[in-house]
Amino acid sequence: MDIKRISLIVILPFIVFLVAIELSAFNSNFYHREFLTHNVYEDVRNADELHLKVMDFIEGKSSSLPDDFNEREKQHLRDVRSLAANAKHILLFLVVLSVFLLVLILKSEENKKSAIGKIMFYCGLFTILTAIILVFLLILSFGPAFDSFHRLFFRQGTYMFDPSTELIVNLYPEQLFMDLGILIMKWVLSISILITSAGLFLMKMKTKRINIQLKHNN
């Protein structure tokens, strides 16, 4: 297997994860269920209204945040907005790079469907394995994983808040993010299973065609 195929198989799981994050993190139904489950409406009466404004800000549809949040909370949400924008740019770059690599690979392939099938199959398997490992990490040690994520993407001291005086942790409790992580993994697994199945189907098409040709020749 050449470097182009290996690169594509490694890149595609990142695309799957980023798509899954997009589908999960901006799902309004998910937040409504979570607010009910974790009694957010009892602590924050205007939770839906605040959440919509936060999502509009993070998605770039709005340039301001409600004054219900203090400056520290607003700064953290600005950092989240920056992270979300960067994720979209990375996703676009990876999609373009994947298409470029795929074109290069297919130029030298006689059976293009089979080549695409193999890439999809191995990519799907690799992504499923990665997702299963991450699910176990989320379930067994969510706290340390959650803290590591913040240390990786945010400046030290900018993401710790006091639930008695600051709104953001009451609107978005830690348990919500664990459920969000599980939802993301469910999307990743679902997409990966579809990719693997489609890859297997394309690979089998080649086998069937060969068998038909052998029978015809005989």
One Martini backbone bead per residue (centre of mass of N, CA, C, O) as a GRO file, in nm:
protein
  218
    1MET     BB    1   0.093   0.038   0.026
    2ASP     BB    2   0.086   0.356  -0.039
    3ILE     BB    3   0.110   0.682   0.074
    4LYS     BB    4  -0.164   0.780  -0.036
    5ARG     BB    5  -0.344   0.568   0.100
    6ILE     BB    6  -0.254   0.607   0.389
    7SER     BB    7  -0.328   0.908   0.408
    8LEU     BB    8  -0.632   0.870   0.348
    9ILE     BB    9  -0.695   0.671   0.585
   10VAL     BB   10  -0.609   0.886   0.802
   11ILE     BB   11  -0.790   1.136   0.720
   12LEU     BB   12  -1.090   1.036   0.715
   13PRO     BB   13  -1.143   1.013   1.025
   14PHE     BB   14  -1.127   1.319   1.075
   15ILE     BB   15  -1.376   1.383   0.907
   16VAL     BB   16  -1.576   1.214   1.067
   17PHE     BB   17  -1.537   1.359   1.339
   18LEU     BB   18  -1.608   1.649   1.244
   19VAL     BB   19  -1.892   1.580   1.147
   20ALA     BB   20  -1.997   1.468   1.418
   21ILE     BB   21  -1.957   1.729   1.577
   22GLU     BB   22  -2.145   1.905   1.405
   23LEU     BB   23  -2.406   1.727   1.447
   24SER     BB   24  -2.397   1.753   1.770
   25ALA     BB   25  -2.317   2.052   1.877
   26PHE     BB   26  -2.582   2.173   1.682
   27ASN     BB   27  -2.812   2.017   1.848
   28SER     BB   28  -3.102   2.124   1.986
   29ASN     BB   29  -3.234   1.861   2.094
   30PHE     BB   30  -3.008   1.776   2.280
   31TYR     BB   31  -3.018   2.020   2.479
   32HIS     BB   32  -3.308   1.986   2.569
   33ARG     BB   33  -3.269   1.706   2.697
   34GLU     BB   34  -3.037   1.788   2.890
   35PHE     BB   35  -3.187   2.006   3.050
   36LEU     BB   36  -3.391   1.804   3.164
   37THR     BB   37  -3.201   1.587   3.288
   38HIS     BB   38  -3.014   1.828   3.453
   39ASN     BB   39  -3.194   2.073   3.557
   40VAL     BB   40  -3.145   2.355   3.413
   41TYR     BB   41  -3.427   2.504   3.436
   42GLU     BB   42  -3.398   2.551   3.747
   43ASP     BB   43  -3.130   2.740   3.725
   44VAL     BB   44  -3.220   2.830   3.413
   45ARG     BB   45  -3.491   2.976   3.284
   46ASN     BB   46  -3.340   3.100   3.004
   47ALA     BB   47  -3.185   2.867   2.851
   48ASP     BB   48  -3.280   2.867   2.554
   49GLU     BB   49  -3.211   3.161   2.488
   50LEU     BB   50  -2.910   3.149   2.563
   51HIS     BB   51  -2.828   2.916   2.381
   52LEU     BB   52  -2.898   3.045   2.107
   53LYS     BB   53  -2.695   3.280   2.141
   54VAL     BB   54  -2.443   3.107   2.167
   55MET     BB   55  -2.467   2.956   1.894
   56ASP     BB   56  -2.468   3.206   1.715
   57PHE     BB   57  -2.187   3.296   1.802
   58ILE     BB   58  -2.020   3.037   1.734
   59GLU     BB   59  -2.130   3.034   1.422
   60GLY     BB   60  -2.136   3.360   1.333
   61LYS     BB   61  -2.435   3.504   1.355
   62SER     BB   62  -2.299   3.656   1.595
   63SER     BB   63  -2.117   3.929   1.790
   64SER     BB   64  -2.276   3.868   2.063
   65LEU     BB   65  -2.334   3.856   2.417
   66PRO     BB   66  -2.485   3.815   2.689
   67ASP     BB   67  -2.490   3.984   3.009
   68ASP     BB   68  -2.514   3.725   3.188
   69PHE     BB   69  -2.225   3.722   3.126
   70ASN     BB   70  -1.917   3.740   3.199
   71GLU     BB   71  -1.602   3.806   3.088
   72ARG     BB   72  -1.486   3.522   3.125
   73GLU     BB   73  -1.712   3.374   2.974
   74LYS     BB   74  -1.686   3.527   2.706
   75GLN     BB   75  -1.394   3.444   2.647
   76HIS     BB   76  -1.447   3.144   2.628
   77LEU     BB   77  -1.656   3.168   2.393
   78ARG     BB   78  -1.451   3.288   2.198
   79ASP     BB   79  -1.267   3.040   2.196
   80VAL     BB   80  -1.483   2.847   2.089
   81ARG     BB   81  -1.533   2.995   1.825
   82SER     BB   82  -1.244   2.964   1.718
   83LEU     BB   83  -1.243   2.653   1.722
   84ALA     BB   84  -1.484   2.613   1.527
   85ALA     BB   85  -1.359   2.761   1.286
   86ASN     BB   86  -1.105   2.583   1.261
   87ALA     BB   87  -1.256   2.315   1.215
   88LYS     BB   88  -1.382   2.401   0.943
   89HIS     BB   89  -1.116   2.453   0.795
   90ILE     BB   90  -0.999   2.170   0.831
   91LEU     BB   91  -1.224   2.017   0.691
   92LEU     BB   92  -1.191   2.149   0.415
   93PHE     BB   93  -0.896   2.072   0.372
   94LEU     BB   94  -0.934   1.760   0.395
   95VAL     BB   95  -1.129   1.728   0.161
   96VAL     BB   96  -0.946   1.840  -0.060
   97LEU     BB   97  -0.709   1.643  -0.008
   98SER     BB   98  -0.870   1.381  -0.056
   99VAL     BB   99  -0.946   1.435  -0.348
  100PHE     BB  100  -0.659   1.461  -0.454
  101LEU     BB  101  -0.562   1.175  -0.370
  102LEU     BB  102  -0.781   1.016  -0.521
  103VAL     BB  103  -0.704   1.108  -0.805
  104LEU     BB  104  -0.416   0.993  -0.800
  105ILE     BB  105  -0.496   0.699  -0.750
  106LEU     BB  106  -0.700   0.656  -1.000
  107LYS     BB  107  -0.499   0.699  -1.239
  108SER     BB  108  -0.356   0.394  -1.170
  109GLU     BB  109  -0.646   0.258  -1.199
  110GLU     BB  110  -0.858   0.027  -1.335
  111ASN     BB  111  -1.023  -0.040  -1.063
  112LYS     BB  112  -1.189   0.204  -0.906
  113LYS     BB  113  -1.400   0.072  -0.719
  114SER     BB  114  -1.203  -0.108  -0.564
  115ALA     BB  115  -1.017   0.116  -0.456
  116ILE     BB  116  -1.235   0.267  -0.300
  117GLY     BB  117  -1.328   0.027  -0.127
  118LYS     BB  118  -1.063  -0.018   0.030
  119ILE     BB  119  -1.045   0.259   0.159
  120MET     BB  120  -1.320   0.253   0.303
  121PHE     BB  121  -1.279  -0.003   0.467
  122TYR     BB  122  -1.019   0.079   0.628
  123CYS     BB  123  -1.126   0.343   0.736
  124GLY     BB  124  -1.368   0.231   0.891
  125LEU     BB  125  -1.211   0.042   1.080
  126PHE     BB  126  -1.025   0.257   1.207
  127THR     BB  127  -1.258   0.435   1.320
  128ILE     BB  128  -1.398   0.224   1.496
  129LEU     BB  129  -1.159   0.164   1.680
  130THR     BB  130  -1.121   0.453   1.784
  131ALA     BB  131  -1.409   0.491   1.901
  132ILE     BB  132  -1.403   0.260   2.108
  133ILE     BB  133  -1.170   0.368   2.275
  134LEU     BB  134  -1.305   0.645   2.343
  135VAL     BB  135  -1.552   0.534   2.490
  136PHE     BB  136  -1.395   0.404   2.723
  137LEU     BB  137  -1.263   0.666   2.819
  138LEU     BB  138  -1.525   0.819   2.881
  139ILE     BB  139  -1.640   0.614   3.090
  140LEU     BB  140  -1.381   0.572   3.281
  141SER     BB  141  -1.236   0.893   3.219
  142PHE     BB  142  -1.374   1.182   3.180
  143GLY     BB  143  -1.244   1.398   3.355
  144PRO     BB  144  -0.947   1.386   3.246
  145ALA     BB  145  -1.030   1.419   2.946
  146PHE     BB  146  -1.167   1.695   2.976
  147ASP     BB  147  -0.916   1.840   3.088
  148SER     BB  148  -0.724   1.779   2.851
  149PHE     BB  149  -0.884   1.925   2.636
  150HIS     BB  150  -0.857   2.209   2.766
  151ARG     BB  151  -0.546   2.218   2.775
  152LEU     BB  152  -0.510   2.196   2.461
  153PHE     BB  153  -0.726   2.453   2.369
  154PHE     BB  154  -0.673   2.616   2.643
  155ARG     BB  155  -0.603   2.836   2.867
  156GLN     BB  156  -0.492   2.860   3.164
  157GLY     BB  157  -0.775   2.960   3.365
  158THR     BB  158  -1.028   2.989   3.135
  159TYR     BB  159  -1.220   2.706   3.234
  160MET     BB  160  -1.280   2.791   3.531
  161PHE     BB  161  -1.583   2.762   3.732
  162ASP     BB  162  -1.840   2.902   3.941
  163PRO     BB  163  -2.161   2.785   4.015
  164SER     BB  164  -2.241   3.021   4.228
  165THR     BB  165  -2.153   3.278   4.006
  166GLU     BB  166  -2.162   3.113   3.727
  167LEU     BB  167  -2.350   3.033   3.444
  168ILE     BB  168  -2.211   2.827   3.242
  169VAL     BB  169  -2.219   2.565   3.440
  170ASN     BB  170  -2.537   2.561   3.450
  171LEU     BB  171  -2.595   2.543   3.143
  172TYR     BB  172  -2.310   2.353   3.119
  173PRO     BB  173  -2.270   2.070   3.234
  174GLU     BB  174  -2.055   1.810   3.245
  175GLN     BB  175  -2.259   1.582   3.166
  176LEU     BB  176  -2.324   1.697   2.887
  177PHE     BB  177  -2.038   1.634   2.762
  178MET     BB  178  -2.054   1.332   2.789
  179ASP     BB  179  -2.306   1.299   2.609
  180LEU     BB  180  -2.175   1.434   2.364
  181GLY     BB  181  -1.947   1.230   2.326
  182ILE     BB  182  -2.136   0.987   2.277
  183LEU     BB  183  -2.281   1.105   2.031
  184ILE     BB  184  -2.034   1.133   1.854
  185MET     BB  185  -1.964   0.827   1.855
  186LYS     BB  186  -2.226   0.735   1.722
  187TRP     BB  187  -2.177   0.885   1.459
  188VAL     BB  188  -1.908   0.759   1.390
  189LEU     BB  189  -2.008   0.464   1.379
  190SER     BB  190  -2.228   0.501   1.167
  191ILE     BB  191  -2.051   0.615   0.940
  192SER     BB  192  -1.839   0.383   0.941
  193ILE     BB  193  -2.030   0.152   0.871
  194LEU     BB  194  -2.113   0.266   0.599
  195ILE     BB  195  -1.830   0.279   0.475
  196THR     BB  196  -1.757  -0.021   0.510
  197SER     BB  197  -1.999  -0.137   0.352
  198ALA     BB  198  -1.942   0.011   0.086
  199GLY     BB  199  -1.657  -0.106   0.048
  200LEU     BB  200  -1.740  -0.404   0.043
  201PHE     BB  201  -1.929  -0.383  -0.200
  202LEU     BB  202  -1.713  -0.287  -0.407
  203MET     BB  203  -1.527  -0.536  -0.370
  204LYS     BB  204  -1.744  -0.754  -0.453
  205MET     BB  205  -1.789  -0.663  -0.742
  206LYS     BB  206  -1.519  -0.770  -0.846
  207THR     BB  207  -1.561  -1.070  -0.776
  208LYS     BB  208  -1.816  -1.111  -0.947
  209ARG     BB  209  -1.687  -1.030  -1.218
  210ILE     BB  210  -1.473  -1.254  -1.222
  211ASN     BB  211  -1.668  -1.496  -1.203
  212ILE     BB  212  -1.823  -1.434  -1.462
  213GLN     BB  213  -1.577  -1.446  -1.655
  214LEU     BB  214  -1.497  -1.743  -1.591
  215LYS     BB  215  -1.763  -1.871  -1.679
  216HIS     BB  216  -1.755  -1.764  -1.971
  217ASN     BB  217  -1.480  -1.896  -2.053
  218ASN     BB  218  -1.586  -2.195  -1.981
   0.00000   0.00000   0.00000
